[in-house]
């Protein structure tokens, strides 16, 4: 899936990605940003990612981040 960084606060270690398919925004956490080898995310930055859902919290979050060329 592809999308763009909607918001990211490195002090809080979290943000949101908007999805190109028009689905609901997806949370992104600093652990996934670091796992992708990135220091931070910039608003508007294009990424590809997978979505995982936490069934207890009923919230989706991004995993396996990759910067789009």
Buried (B, 14 or more C-beta within 10 A) or exposed (E): BEBBBBEBEEEEEBBBBBBEEEEEBBBBBBEBBEEBEBEEBEEEBBBBBEBEEEEEEEEBBBBBBBEEE
